[in-house]
């Protein structure tokens, strides 16, 4: 890692501008989504931005507390999680992911992670990845092998992987076995925390 260029060429961090979006935080096991018969209405509410109709119980959540999870068994703060960010086109999913990375780099949030990876699944080279090796597009082969060994040995522990644009994958990659489904479901890098962004039509059947 000492040989890796820390910052990319050009201005950093990139400007994320000013965006405002209404967000509902659904915590697995506590807030319940509607049943199968109401799935169509749920999707219309997602697409239409009708957040107030998605949940029956509402409480204000600060941006700084989005990742403040507790273990259901021990009650202790959890360092390992999987999160789905669902929303219609243009609501700011990608901008939010960039802000996560920017604020992690500034030391404001997600400091339990040594590395935060942001993968844009609309990128053809990323989308066609079949193994962890394929996700790292480095010119330095020796460094790439070193990072892959580290990820596999640690099983992703201490890493956060942000998969932005799950809906950009092909239907086959979203529904059948693929590298990204295996990562999201914990079959690959099981100790890695994962954030997935998607449009609702692609994520309704995604089990986290």
Backbone as CSV, one residue per row, in Angstrom:
resi,resn,N_x,N_y,N_z,CA_x,CA_y,CA_z,C_x,C_y,C_z
1,UNK,0.810,-1.200,0.000,0.000,0.000,0.000,0.855,1.268,0.000
2,UNK,2.076,1.167,0.529,2.943,2.348,0.596,3.289,2.865,-0.788
3,UNK,3.226,1.990,-1.795,3.589,2.414,-3.145,2.382,2.945,-3.925
4,UNK,1.205,2.827,-3.345,0.007,3.261,-4.057,-0.118,4.776,-4.013
5,UNK,-0.507,5.356,-5.145,-0.773,6.782,-5.190,-2.036,7.057,-4.387
6,UNK,-1.919,7.865,-3.346,-3.033,8.083,-2.429,-4.145,8.879,-3.090
7,UNK,-3.793,9.930,-3.810,-4.795,10.791,-4.423,-4.699,10.716,-5.940
8,UNK,-5.836,10.743,-6.636,-5.814,10.736,-8.095,-5.382,12.091,-8.624
9,UNK,-5.048,12.148,-9.909,-4.689,13.416,-10.526,-5.904,14.335,-10.535
10,UNK,-5.654,15.643,-10.437,-6.761,16.595,-10.470,-7.203,16.980,-9.067
11,UNK,-8.259,17.764,-9.001,-8.755,18.252,-7.719,-9.360,17.119,-6.906
12,UNK,-9.088,17.154,-5.599,-9.653,16.155,-4.695,-9.886,16.815,-3.337
13,UNK,-11.007,16.571,-2.679,-12.111,15.727,-3.143,-12.945,16.413,-4.212
14,UNK,-13.588,15.641,-5.094,-14.412,16.251,-6.142,-15.605,16.962,-5.531
15,UNK,-16.046,18.001,-6.191,-17.208,18.738,-5.710,-18.458,17.881,-5.861
16,UNK,-19.268,17.825,-4.808,-20.511,17.055,-4.891,-21.722,17.960,-4.975
17,UNK,-21.472,19.289,-4.945,-22.575,20.220,-5.116,-23.564,20.174,-3.960
18,UNK,-24.721,20.762,-4.179,-25.758,20.804,-3.147,-26.954,20.002,-3.626
19,UNK,-27.301,18.959,-2.905,-28.447,18.130,-3.243,-29.259,17.873,-1.975
20,UNK,-30.553,17.840,-2.118,-31.427,17.509,-0.999,-32.381,16.409,-1.426
21,UNK,-32.435,15.339,-0.652,-33.334,14.226,-0.948,-33.982,13.768,0.349
22,UNK,-35.206,13.295,0.240,-35.919,12.769,1.388,-35.619,11.281,1.488
23,UNK,-35.182,10.814,2.657,-34.718,9.444,2.817,-35.475,8.751,3.947
24,UNK,-35.828,7.483,3.714,-36.390,6.642,4.768,-35.357,5.585,5.123
25,UNK,-35.038,5.448,6.399,-34.083,4.448,6.865,-34.859,3.257,7.400
26,UNK,-34.750,2.108,6.727,-35.474,0.895,7.106,-34.489,-0.057,7.757
27,UNK,-34.684,-0.354,9.021,-33.768,-1.216,9.762,-34.328,-2.626,9.800
28,UNK,-33.569,-3.575,9.274,-34.016,-4.961,9.173,-34.392,-5.501,10.543
29,UNK,-35.589,-6.121,10.615,-36.016,-6.739,11.858,-36.799,-5.813,12.764
30,UNK,-36.823,-4.518,12.436,-37.554,-3.575,13.280,-38.648,-2.871,12.488
31,UNK,-38.291,-2.307,11.339,-39.293,-1.725,10.461,-39.664,-2.769,9.431
32,UNK,-40.913,-2.952,9.172,-41.363,-4.007,8.270,-41.892,-3.436,6.962
33,UNK,-41.420,-3.998,5.889,-41.947,-3.613,4.579,-43.281,-4.305,4.340
34,UNK,-44.112,-3.765,3.442,-45.379,-4.424,3.115,-45.157,-5.799,2.516
35,UNK,-46.203,-6.628,2.550,-46.121,-7.967,2.002,-46.129,-7.975,0.491
36,UNK,-46.121,-9.180,-0.074,-45.996,-9.336,-1.522,-47.142,-8.662,-2.273
37,UNK,-48.353,-8.686,-1.705,-49.510,-8.114,-2.396,-49.386,-6.601,-2.559
38,UNK,-48.595,-5.982,-1.695,-48.455,-4.527,-1.744,-47.163,-4.081,-2.433
39,UNK,-46.434,-5.054,-3.011,-45.131,-4.735,-3.607,-45.255,-3.722,-4.746
40,UNK,-46.311,-3.843,-5.542,-46.481,-2.924,-6.673,-46.665,-1.488,-6.183
41,UNK,-47.482,-1.315,-5.136,-47.683,0.021,-4.586,-46.400,0.547,-3.958
42,UNK,-45.651,-0.356,-3.301,-44.382,0.030,-2.712,-43.440,0.574,-3.773
43,UNK,-43.390,-0.110,-4.921,-42.510,0.345,-5.990,-42.954,1.706,-6.512
44,UNK,-44.271,1.917,-6.629,-44.750,3.229,-7.094,-44.380,4.318,-6.093
45,UNK,-44.441,3.992,-4.803,-44.061,4.970,-3.787,-42.568,5.284,-3.856
46,UNK,-41.748,4.236,-4.072,-40.305,4.460,-4.220,-40.034,5.402,-5.389
47,UNK,-40.571,5.030,-6.558,-40.300,5.784,-7.777,-40.834,7.200,-7.668
48,UNK,-41.996,7.337,-7.036,-42.595,8.653,-6.906,-42.029,9.488,-5.775
49,UNK,-41.118,8.908,-4.987,-40.522,9.645,-3.895,-41.441,9.839,-2.710
50,UNK,-42.486,8.995,-2.587,-43.457,9.136,-1.499,-42.968,8.400,-0.253
51,UNK,-41.894,8.909,0.327,-41.252,8.250,1.454,-42.207,8.109,2.635
52,UNK,-43.081,9.096,2.840,-43.968,9.074,3.999,-44.913,7.878,3.996
53,UNK,-45.173,7.294,2.837,-46.091,6.158,2.781,-45.368,4.823,2.907
54,UNK,-44.045,4.821,2.825,-43.293,3.570,2.866,-43.247,3.003,4.272
55,UNK,-43.082,3.842,5.259,-42.975,3.393,6.641,-44.170,3.876,7.455
56,UNK,-44.587,3.064,8.412,-45.656,3.470,9.319,-45.087,4.102,10.585
57,UNK,-43.850,3.732,10.961,-43.186,4.328,12.107,-42.033,5.177,11.605
58,UNK,-41.990,6.423,12.030,-40.981,7.347,11.520,-40.257,8.025,12.677
59,UNK,-38.963,8.193,12.501,-38.177,8.959,13.459,-37.061,9.657,12.694
60,UNK,-36.669,10.794,13.194,-35.623,11.556,12.542,-34.278,10.870,12.736
61,UNK,-33.514,10.769,11.669,-32.184,10.175,11.717,-31.192,11.173,11.148
62,UNK,-30.178,11.510,11.936,-29.157,12.429,11.449,-28.201,11.700,10.501
63,UNK,-27.648,12.445,9.576,-26.684,11.862,8.631,-25.557,11.155,9.376
64,UNK,-25.073,11.753,10.449,-23.956,11.182,11.202,-24.315,9.865,11.870
65,UNK,-25.618,9.590,12.035,-26.049,8.386,12.748,-26.514,7.269,11.822
66,UNK,-26.396,7.464,10.509,-26.882,6.458,9.564,-26.208,5.106,9.811
67,UNK,-24.939,5.132,10.187,-24.178,3.888,10.343,-24.049,3.467,11.805
68,UNK,-24.870,4.021,12.674,-24.797,3.716,14.102,-25.716,2.542,14.409
69,UNK,-25.261,1.329,14.049,-26.060,0.126,14.229,-25.740,-0.554,15.559
70,UNK,-26.715,-1.316,16.056,-26.497,-2.132,17.240,-26.714,-3.595,16.901
71,UNK,-25.892,-4.461,17.481,-26.065,-5.900,17.319,-27.339,-6.343,18.021
72,UNK,-28.224,-7.069,17.289,-29.512,-7.473,17.849,-29.365,-8.393,19.057
73,UNK,-28.233,-9.120,19.143,-28.030,-10.079,20.230,-27.338,-9.421,21.424
74,UNK,-26.212,-8.745,21.169,-25.408,-8.197,22.259,-25.780,-6.771,22.627
75,UNK,-26.420,-6.053,21.697,-26.739,-4.652,21.943,-25.566,-3.719,21.728
76,UNK,-24.402,-4.273,21.365,-23.221,-3.457,21.114,-23.261,-2.882,19.701
77,UNK,-22.522,-1.800,19.505,-22.468,-1.189,18.189,-21.801,-2.149,17.198
78,UNK,-22.444,-2.327,16.066,-21.959,-3.283,15.075,-20.981,-2.613,14.115
79,UNK,-19.879,-3.312,13.823,-18.894,-2.815,12.867,-19.057,-3.469,11.500
80,UNK,-20.009,-4.368,11.379,-20.208,-5.094,10.130,-21.667,-4.974,9.724
81,UNK,-21.929,-4.536,8.504,-23.310,-4.332,8.083,-23.438,-4.464,6.570
82,UNK,-24.665,-4.610,6.129,-25.020,-4.564,4.709,-26.191,-3.608,4.578
83,UNK,-26.098,-2.682,3.649,-27.095,-1.626,3.513,-27.508,-1.471,2.045
84,UNK,-28.815,-1.311,1.825,-29.356,-1.044,0.500,-29.862,0.387,0.461
85,UNK,-29.377,1.167,-0.497,-29.873,2.521,-0.727,-30.702,2.483,-2.002
86,UNK,-32.004,2.577,-1.824,-32.969,2.424,-2.907,-33.522,3.782,-3.290
87,UNK,-33.670,4.058,-4.574,-34.257,5.342,-4.941,-34.424,5.488,-6.433
88,UNK,-35.313,6.394,-6.803,-35.586,6.673,-8.210,-34.389,7.362,-8.863
89,UNK,-34.336,7.370,-10.198,-33.232,8.047,-10.886,-33.155,9.523,-10.498
90,UNK,-31.943,9.994,-10.249,-31.740,11.415,-10.008,-31.950,11.897,-8.592
91,UNK,-32.255,10.991,-7.627,-32.504,11.449,-6.258,-31.202,11.690,-5.482
92,UNK,-30.074,11.216,-6.019,-28.803,11.500,-5.364,-28.097,10.315,-4.750
93,UNK,-28.344,9.101,-5.259,-27.704,7.909,-4.689,-26.189,7.953,-4.874
94,UNK,-25.755,8.268,-6.081,-24.320,8.316,-6.359,-23.661,9.456,-5.607
95,UNK,-24.318,10.602,-5.543,-23.779,11.739,-4.803,-23.613,11.381,-3.330
96,UNK,-24.586,10.656,-2.774,-24.500,10.240,-1.376,-23.307,9.321,-1.156
97,UNK,-23.084,8.395,-2.094,-21.931,7.487,-1.976,-20.620,8.266,-2.013
98,UNK,-20.556,9.255,-2.880,-19.340,10.079,-2.946,-19.138,10.852,-1.653
99,UNK,-20.245,11.283,-1.057,-20.115,11.994,0.214,-19.620,11.055,1.304
100,UNK,-20.118,9.810,1.307,-19.603,8.835,2.271,-18.080,8.750,2.170
101,UNK,-17.584,8.621,0.934,-16.140,8.479,0.716,-15.388,9.745,1.139
102,UNK,-15.949,10.884,0.776,-15.304,12.154,1.129,-15.222,12.323,2.640
103,UNK,-16.333,12.027,3.333,-16.355,12.205,4.784,-15.519,11.148,5.499
104,UNK,-15.426,9.942,4.921,-14.519,8.930,5.478,-13.077,9.422,5.372
105,UNK,-12.717,9.941,4.194,-11.362,10.447,3.996,-11.030,11.610,4.909
106,UNK,-12.052,12.411,5.275,-11.845,13.553,6.163,-11.860,13.147,7.636
107,UNK,-12.150,11.845,7.897,-12.147,11.369,9.276,-13.419,11.645,10.038
108,UNK,-14.519,11.903,9.311,-15.769,12.266,9.984,-16.685,11.080,10.255
109,UNK,-16.686,10.084,9.381,-17.557,8.922,9.532,-16.807,7.660,9.112
110,UNK,-17.367,6.502,9.474,-16.879,5.204,8.987,-15.410,4.948,9.324
111,UNK,-14.970,5.461,10.468,-13.566,5.324,10.823,-13.200,3.921,11.301
112,UNK,-14.195,3.027,11.417,-13.886,1.635,11.755,-13.303,0.881,10.568
113,UNK,-13.322,1.513,9.378,-12.831,0.849,8.174,-11.469,1.384,7.766
114,UNK,-10.565,0.439,7.414,-9.236,0.810,6.930,-9.299,1.293,5.485
115,UNK,-10.188,0.660,4.701,-10.305,0.998,3.283,-11.778,1.050,2.914
116,UNK,-12.151,2.059,2.125,-13.492,2.151,1.556,-13.345,2.106,0.034
117,UNK,-14.013,1.120,-0.579,-13.942,0.939,-2.029,-15.250,1.425,-2.643
118,UNK,-15.174,2.277,-3.656,-16.357,2.735,-4.385,-16.303,2.163,-5.792
119,UNK,-17.260,1.274,-6.104,-17.322,0.626,-7.411,-18.565,1.110,-8.145
120,UNK,-18.373,1.752,-9.290,-19.493,2.170,-10.123,-19.817,1.018,-11.080
121,UNK,-20.944,0.354,-10.855,-21.261,-0.845,-11.621,-21.660,-0.541,-13.054
122,UNK,-21.843,0.731,-13.371,-22.110,1.091,-14.768,-20.840,1.018,-15.613
123,UNK,-19.687,0.977,-14.946,-18.410,0.853,-15.638,-18.305,-0.560,-16.209
124,UNK,-18.127,-0.686,-17.510,-18.131,-1.994,-18.171,-17.027,-2.903,-17.627
125,UNK,-15.860,-2.343,-17.343,-14.747,-3.153,-16.842,-15.080,-3.721,-15.460
126,UNK,-15.754,-2.930,-14.646,-16.152,-3.393,-13.311,-17.292,-4.399,-13.428
127,UNK,-18.279,-4.088,-14.259,-19.485,-4.921,-14.355,-19.189,-6.342,-14.822
128,UNK,-18.167,-6.521,-15.640,-17.870,-7.849,-16.171,-16.883,-8.631,-15.298
129,UNK,-16.556,-8.095,-14.119,-15.605,-8.764,-13.220,-16.134,-10.127,-12.788
130,UNK,-15.284,-11.121,-12.810,-15.635,-12.481,-12.384,-14.933,-12.895,-11.087
131,UNK,-13.963,-12.101,-10.664,-13.221,-12.418,-9.448,-12.776,-11.122,-8.788
132,UNK,-12.294,-11.224,-7.545,-11.787,-10.056,-6.839,-10.650,-9.415,-7.618
133,UNK,-9.818,-10.237,-8.246,-8.690,-9.718,-9.032,-9.170,-8.750,-10.112
134,UNK,-10.332,-9.034,-10.706,-10.837,-8.225,-11.815,-11.351,-6.858,-11.366
135,UNK,-11.616,-6.702,-10.056,-12.153,-5.429,-9.564,-11.081,-4.362,-9.440
136,UNK,-9.810,-4.793,-9.336,-8.716,-3.848,-9.156,-8.054,-3.577,-10.495
137,UNK,-8.242,-2.391,-11.003,-7.716,-2.038,-12.320,-6.418,-1.251,-12.147
138,UNK,-5.390,-1.933,-11.640,-4.113,-1.284,-11.359,-3.084,-1.646,-12.421
139,UNK,-2.214,-0.684,-12.726,-1.139,-0.941,-13.675,-0.014,-1.749,-13.023
140,UNK,0.129,-1.612,-11.717,1.178,-2.304,-10.977,0.677,-3.704,-10.599
141,UNK,1.084,-4.713,-11.346,0.603,-6.077,-11.114,1.032,-6.602,-9.740
142,UNK,2.239,-6.273,-9.313,2.734,-6.738,-8.016,1.880,-6.171,-6.889
143,UNK,1.561,-4.882,-6.983,0.727,-4.250,-5.966,-0.683,-4.837,-5.983
144,UNK,-1.209,-5.101,-7.175,-2.544,-5.685,-7.281,-2.594,-7.060,-6.619
145,UNK,-1.587,-7.889,-6.860,-1.533,-9.206,-6.243,-1.451,-9.099,-4.720
146,UNK,-0.709,-8.103,-4.239,-0.565,-7.901,-2.794,-1.914,-7.535,-2.161
147,UNK,-2.668,-6.663,-2.829,-3.966,-6.229,-2.303,-4.964,-7.384,-2.332
148,UNK,-4.964,-8.156,-3.412,-5.885,-9.293,-3.529,-5.598,-10.312,-2.432
149,UNK,-4.313,-10.592,-2.170,-3.954,-11.523,-1.100,-4.454,-11.015,0.249
150,UNK,-4.303,-9.713,0.466,-4.764,-9.112,1.718,-6.279,-9.265,1.870
151,UNK,-7.026,-8.992,0.804,-8.484,-9.082,0.874,-8.937,-10.512,1.139
152,UNK,-8.325,-11.459,0.448,-8.734,-12.851,0.604,-8.360,-13.383,1.991
153,UNK,-7.177,-13.032,2.474,-6.742,-13.512,3.787,-7.621,-12.952,4.893
154,UNK,-7.984,-11.681,4.791,-8.802,-11.032,5.819,-10.286,-11.272,5.613
155,UNK,-10.670,-11.864,4.469,-12.074,-12.056,4.091,-12.832,-10.739,4.049
156,UNK,-12.086,-9.645,3.807,-12.712,-8.332,3.698,-12.874,-7.613,5.019
157,UNK,-12.410,-8.189,6.103,-12.567,-7.556,7.414,-11.892,-6.184,7.428
158,UNK,-12.600,-5.172,7.943,-12.063,-3.821,7.996,-12.232,-3.045,6.713
159,UNK,-12.965,-3.623,5.756,-13.195,-2.969,4.476,-14.680,-2.691,4.278
160,UNK,-14.975,-1.592,3.606,-16.337,-1.255,3.195,-16.363,-1.183,1.680
161,UNK,-17.250,-1.959,1.071,-17.387,-1.993,-0.383,-18.708,-1.335,-0.769
162,UNK,-18.647,-0.262,-1.543,-19.836,0.445,-2.002,-20.067,0.097,-3.462
163,UNK,-21.156,-0.642,-3.732,-21.517,-1.042,-5.096,-22.600,-0.096,-5.590
164,UNK,-22.219,0.879,-6.378,-23.147,1.912,-6.824,-23.748,1.549,-8.185
165,UNK,-25.080,1.377,-8.215,-25.765,1.117,-9.478,-26.010,-0.351,-9.742
166,UNK,-26.557,-1.072,-8.754,-26.873,-2.487,-8.946,-27.793,-2.691,-10.135
167,UNK,-28.690,-1.734,-10.379,-29.631,-1.839,-11.500,-28.939,-1.728,-12.849
168,UNK,-27.685,-1.252,-12.867,-26.944,-1.134,-14.126,-26.431,-2.482,-14.612
169,UNK,-26.414,-3.487,-13.742,-25.999,-4.823,-14.155,-27.074,-5.468,-15.016
170,UNK,-26.695,-6.453,-15.795,-27.670,-7.158,-16.614,-28.623,-7.952,-15.728
171,UNK,-29.784,-8.297,-16.266,-30.758,-9.055,-15.482,-30.166,-10.381,-15.008
172,UNK,-29.362,-11.010,-15.835,-28.740,-12.279,-15.455,-27.816,-12.086,-14.264
173,UNK,-27.023,-11.007,-14.270,-26.089,-10.759,-13.174,-26.806,-10.361,-11.893
174,UNK,-28.028,-9.825,-12.043,-28.796,-9.415,-10.858,-29.583,-10.555,-10.245
175,UNK,-29.886,-11.582,-11.026,-30.793,-12.629,-10.545,-30.127,-13.992,-10.399
176,UNK,-29.088,-14.260,-11.192,-28.370,-15.520,-11.078,-27.059,-15.284,-10.327
177,UNK,-26.326,-16.329,-10.103,-25.087,-16.181,-9.339,-24.077,-15.343,-10.118
178,UNK,-23.531,-14.348,-9.443,-22.512,-13.493,-10.035,-21.602,-13.016,-8.918
179,UNK,-20.471,-12.414,-9.271,-19.522,-11.946,-8.269,-20.185,-10.951,-7.322
180,UNK,-20.972,-10.026,-7.862,-21.549,-8.981,-7.023,-22.639,-9.535,-6.114
181,UNK,-23.437,-10.461,-6.604,-24.425,-11.096,-5.733,-23.734,-11.864,-4.609
182,UNK,-22.641,-12.540,-4.940,-21.909,-13.298,-3.919,-21.311,-12.370,-2.862
183,UNK,-20.832,-11.196,-3.289,-20.288,-10.226,-2.334,-21.407,-9.652,-1.478
184,UNK,-22.510,-9.260,-2.111,-23.637,-8.651,-1.400,-24.212,-9.617,-0.370
185,UNK,-24.278,-10.907,-0.725,-24.873,-11.911,0.163,-23.866,-12.561,1.102
186,UNK,-22.616,-12.107,1.051,-21.623,-12.578,2.003,-20.988,-13.903,1.665
187,UNK,-21.134,-14.374,0.434,-20.496,-15.617,0.033,-19.033,-15.390,-0.363
188,UNK,-18.725,-14.193,-0.800,-17.354,-13.770,-1.100,-17.035,-12.592,-0.185
189,UNK,-15.841,-12.581,0.410,-15.449,-11.567,1.384,-16.523,-11.416,2.471
190,UNK,-16.794,-12.480,3.218,-17.910,-12.472,4.166,-17.780,-11.475,5.313
191,UNK,-16.551,-11.017,5.600,-16.356,-10.057,6.686,-16.376,-8.607,6.204
192,UNK,-16.613,-8.423,4.916,-16.631,-7.082,4.335,-18.021,-6.462,4.497
193,UNK,-18.102,-5.214,4.937,-19.369,-4.497,4.965,-19.682,-3.993,3.557
194,UNK,-20.975,-3.925,3.237,-21.380,-3.625,1.866,-22.517,-2.597,1.859
195,UNK,-22.399,-1.625,0.979,-23.493,-0.703,0.666,-23.830,-0.889,-0.807
196,UNK,-25.103,-1.048,-1.112,-25.566,-1.225,-2.492,-26.557,-0.116,-2.819
197,UNK,-26.407,0.526,-3.967,-27.422,1.463,-4.430,-28.108,0.882,-5.656
198,UNK,-29.386,1.189,-5.788,-30.149,0.620,-6.903,-31.440,1.391,-7.113
199,UNK,-31.987,1.265,-8.320,-33.355,1.686,-8.560,-34.278,0.566,-8.074
200,UNK,-35.484,0.911,-7.620,-36.357,-0.091,-6.960,-36.679,-1.315,-7.803
201,UNK,-36.872,-1.173,-9.107,-37.284,-2.316,-9.909,-36.267,-3.446,-9.867
202,UNK,-34.999,-3.099,-9.636,-33.937,-4.113,-9.640,-33.678,-4.690,-8.258
203,UNK,-34.139,-4.034,-7.213,-33.729,-4.443,-5.868,-34.853,-5.031,-5.024
204,UNK,-36.080,-5.050,-5.527,-37.197,-5.530,-4.715,-36.987,-6.958,-4.226
205,UNK,-36.321,-7.790,-5.032,-36.096,-9.188,-4.654,-34.698,-9.440,-4.129
206,UNK,-33.940,-8.362,-3.932,-32.581,-8.510,-3.435,-32.607,-8.701,-1.934
207,UNK,-32.123,-9.846,-1.473,-32.133,-10.165,-0.054,-30.791,-9.843,0.563
208,UNK,-30.764,-8.882,1.501,-29.519,-8.517,2.186,-29.480,-9.166,3.559
